[in-house]
Amino acid sequence: MKKFINQYDDMIEEMLEGYVAANADLVERRHERVITRVGAPFQKKVGLVTGGGSGHKPALIGYLGEGMMDTVAVGNIFAAPGAQICYDAIKAADSGEGVLVCIGNYSGDLMNFGAAVDMLKDEGHKIETVVVNDDVASAPVDNMDNRRGVAGEIILWKVVGAMAKQGATLDEMKRVGDQVVFNTRSLGVAHTPCIMPSSGKPSFEIGPDEMEIGVGHHGEPGIERVKMMPADEITSLLMEKILVDLPFKSGDEVSVIVNGLGSTALLEMYIVYRKVAEILKEKGISAHKIWVGEYFTSMEMGGFSITLTQLDDGMKKAIDVPVNAVHFKG
Amino acid sequence: MPETIDFERVLSSLQAAAEKLRSQKDYFNDLDSQIGDSDHGDSIDSTFKKVLESLESYDTSKRDIGGLLKVIGRGIILSGGAAMGPLYGSGFFEAGNAAGGAAVIHVEELVAMMRGFVAGIEKRGGVKLGEKTMFDTVVPAVDALATAVESGEPLREAMNKASAAAESGMQSTKEMHSKRGRSSRLGDRSVGYVDPGSASMFVFLSAFFESLVT
């Protein structure tokens, strides 16, 4: 295993120490595993919380900042944070206006955040939860509740983050947040697993000339294993499955994320986006906002994902509100 | 036998059940070694160690059955650990909500309390019957308890029936395919073994019910 770490057991602690030291103008460490924006909670603003396992940099803590998340519950590599961490993160975000918890659809995250939310509601906090399930590969469209959450989480954070900044209520944010999740569809492909620092073993096995369509952020099996193919071909294949899933249609306005999974070059991602743009034009769909880069990784996994969100006017306005998060600007 | 149960009885029964579970740690680890990662006994042991600690530090002069159950639930939810914490924790928490602040409850209220226990586990785990989990033990047990109480059977008889239903529920998991947790990856190979979580739930319920009427 080739990784720049010291001891496995110290990885998360040392990463957090470095992260807070480097970004002390924006974030602080409130509890051992809770990172917050400096000064959270904020008066007259609904609090925004996310959380989950580590290993997805710049997610999740890179999205802390004005216009996005207020606090994050940090778990171990690919493992949900415990309920106490979730409890502390939610509490740290609540100024009295309530808290919107925005998390991916993973059983450990749901269990621990769910238990923490029950405790806090019992103490009188007002809390709603939006669960992201944008990965079309992880279950058929008639079984969306079983889909995992991937890079689509970023669009949710962006939209509700802007709403909170502009003084929206918790109920409005919950309603729009659920709609953003429904409108968002993602699909990825990976040709190289990441190496699990605990065991030194790959997160999944794959041949040197193969790639897997729909592989999960933690190496969960995808829908199809195929031979490597040119960028245009795999991009067309992914786009076809994404477009029919909602379905996206002529006249739609969308946001697009082409997201690198950790070790795929930006050069390749722009080749992918070139084809995405061509297909959208062909279909009569216009791209209102485009992000190409590494936004939600799986350590050093090789591959990329595409996320499309169908935007209404309100969502478009929210998406355009500038943010100043640690790893997400503009 | 009185058809009501008081705070002290609930407290001592929870204590008895927690001690019984902790004494069987190795048995649960052995069961788990067949289809899991051999740590179910450890997980149960640490969860119910926390239950006993919550019981010791609870202000018993309040004689509040619901409050007691909620304190236990909170304690094990927030102590972290494996999935057992949030599952049992949410069970106790919702049982506490259902029981309310009384010092003495009637058997019908005991049924409501146990229904709350089931609802907490169901909500937290998103589990269904037939997935080879603790749920396959607790649901038939509480159903049997409710049926016996509704038909006016004496408390002891109702408890015996509930424990018997818990045991057959546990045995029924042997024939099931696991749909949850690590063992779900075994597919057909999970058949033939009792689910460790359903076994510990049987031990918990039978010890709790037995102690409530002894």
Contacts between the chains, C-beta under 8 A, distances in Angstrom:
chain1	res1	chain2	res2	distance
A	82	B	80	3.4
A	82	B	81	7.4
A	83	B	77	4.9
A	83	B	78	5.6
A	83	B	80	6.5
A	83	B	85	7.1
A	83	B	86	5.9
A	83	B	89	7.8
A	84	B	78	4.5
A	84	B	79	7.3
A	84	B	80	5.7
A	85	B	80	7.9
A	87	B	78	6.2
A	107	B	126	7.4
A	108	B	83	7.7
A	110	B	126	7.4
A	111	B	83	6.4
A	111	B	86	4.8
A	111	B	87	7.7
A	111	B	124	5.8
A	111	B	125	7.0
A	112	B	86	6.2
A	114	B	86	7.5
A	114	B	90	7.8
A	114	B	123	7.4
A	114	B	124	6.0
A	115	B	77	4.5
A	115	B	86	4.3
A	115	B	89	6.2
A	115	B	90	5.7
A	115	B	124	6.2
A	116	B	77	7.5
A	116	B	78	7.9
A	118	B	77	7.9
A	118	B	90	6.6
A	118	B	93	6.4
A	119	B	74	5.9
A	119	B	77	6.5
A	119	B	78	7.1
A	119	B	93	7.7
A	122	B	70	7.5
A	122	B	93	7.9
